[in-house]
Structures are given as C-alpha cells and as structure tokens.
Amino acid sequence: MEKHHLPHDHGQKSENILERLPSPEELSAVSEIFRQLGDVSRIRIFWILCHCEECVINLSAMVDMSSPAVSHHLKQLKTSGLVISRRDGKEVYYKAADTEQVKILHRMIEDMLAMRCPTK
C-alpha cells in the first residue's frame, strides 16, 4: 500500500492507521452484513435461527409474518452467508451458519440487548 502523507501533522501517527486501513472492497463485505441486519424482521429471524433450526411456516408463526415475507428475509440472510438451509423431503429447514462471523454477530446482538440465550 502506498504511504499516505496527510496535509496536517497533529502528532497522532495517523499514517500508521492508514497503512492498516482495509480497502473499500474488503469493507464492502462488512457493510453488506450490517445492511442485512438493518431490518428488525431479519434480526428477529436471524436471532431465532441462532438458537434453533426451523421451517418457513414455523418461523412465520414465531415472528407473526406471512410465509412469503419470511422467505424474502431468509433469501437475503442466506445470500449474505448468515443462514444455511437443508431439505428434508418437501420441507426446507433453516439455521444460522456455523461461522465465526455469525457467532460474533449473535453475541453482538445479545450484548447490545443484554439478553440471555435460551438453553438448547
């Protein structure tokens, strides 16, 4: 990465920080994840799926939304890599992906709300 020279020197060694600043491309992935969780319904669905595996019909009842609306949110969560699915016959089940990223987001949501997770 090229060395940055700032117009003003405030004695903060800002150039060192700029050397470690991720590229816009790298940060766009983070931005996309936060955009997905910028919707209350998606956060609710994501939080539920961090604790259990469910089908669309049950999720719809849990969050009091129509199945098409829940499916729309699930598609977005799945595209972003936060949720995975599996098919069992005609039924499709969803759960949070088993990734460090998902674990961090789940912890972050609960820490911000000072919530306790239900036992599995």
C-alpha positions in Angstrom: 0.0 0.0 0.0 1.3 3.4 -0.8 2.5 5.7 2.0 0.0 8.5 2.8 1.1 12.0 3.6 -1.5 14.0 5.4 -1.7 17.8 5.0 -1.5 18.4 8.8 0.6 16.7 11.4 -1.3 16.6 14.7 1.1 14.2 16.3 -1.3 11.2 16.2 0.6 9.0 13.8 -2.4 8.7 11.5 -0.3 7.4 8.7 0.2 4.2 10.7 -3.5 3.7 10.9 -4.0 4.4 7.2 -1.4 1.7 6.4 -3.7 -0.8 8.0 -7.0 0.6 6.7 -8.8 -2.2 4.8 -9.7 -1.4 1.2 -13.2 -0.3 0.2 -13.7 -3.8 -1.4 -12.8 -5.5 1.9 -15.1 -3.2 3.9 -18.0 -3.7 1.5 -18.5 -7.3 2.8 -18.8 -5.9 6.3 -21.1 -3.2 5.1 -23.3 -5.8 3.4 -23.6 -7.9 6.6 -24.7 -4.9 8.6 -27.1 -3.8 5.9 -28.7 -7.3 6.2 -29.1 -6.8 9.9 -30.5 -3.3 9.4 -34.0 -4.6 9.3 -35.8 -5.6 12.6 -37.6 -8.6 11.0 -34.3 -10.0 9.7 -32.7 -9.5 13.1 -35.5 -11.4 14.8 -35.3 -14.2 12.2 -31.5 -14.4 12.5 -31.7 -14.4 16.3 -34.2 -17.3 16.3 -32.1 -19.3 13.8 -29.0 -18.8 16.0 -30.9 -20.9 18.6 -32.8 -23.5 16.5 -33.4 -24.9 13.1 -36.9 -24.0 11.7 -39.0 -24.2 8.6 -40.6 -21.2 7.0 -44.1 -21.9 8.3 -42.9 -22.1 11.9 -40.8 -19.0 11.5 -43.8 -17.2 10.1 -45.8 -18.0 13.2 -43.0 -17.1 15.5 -42.5 -13.6 14.1 -46.1 -13.1 13.1 -45.4 -12.5 9.4 -46.5 -14.1 6.2 -44.6 -17.0 4.7 -43.6 -15.0 1.6 -42.3 -12.2 3.7 -40.2 -14.6 5.9 -39.0 -16.3 2.7 -37.8 -13.0 1.4 -35.8 -12.3 4.5 -34.4 -15.8 4.6 -33.2 -15.4 1.0 -31.3 -12.3 1.9 -29.8 -13.8 5.0 -28.8 -16.9 3.0 -27.3 -14.8 0.2 -25.2 -13.0 2.8 -23.9 -16.2 4.3 -25.6 -15.7 7.7 -28.1 -18.6 7.2 -27.9 -22.0 5.7 -30.7 -24.4 4.7 -31.2 -28.1 4.2 -34.0 -30.0 2.6 -35.8 -33.0 4.2 -38.4 -34.3 1.7 -40.6 -31.4 0.8 -39.6 -29.3 3.9 -36.7 -26.9 3.9 -35.1 -26.1 7.3 -33.0 -23.0 8.1 -30.5 -22.3 10.8 -27.7 -19.8 11.4 -24.4 -20.7 9.6 -21.8 -22.2 11.8 -19.2 -19.5 11.2 -17.1 -17.2 13.4 -18.8 -14.2 11.7 -22.3 -15.5 12.7 -21.1 -16.2 16.3 -19.7 -12.6 16.6 -22.9 -11.1 15.2 -25.1 -13.2 17.5 -23.0 -12.2 20.6 -23.1 -8.6 19.5 -26.9 -8.6 19.2 -27.3 -10.2 22.6 -24.7 -8.0 24.3 -26.4 -4.9 22.9 -29.7 -6.0 24.3 -28.2 -7.6 27.5 -30.2 -10.7 26.7 -29.7 -14.2 27.9 -29.8 -17.1 25.4 -32.3 -19.8 26.0 -30.8 -23.2 26.7 -30.7 -25.6 23.8 
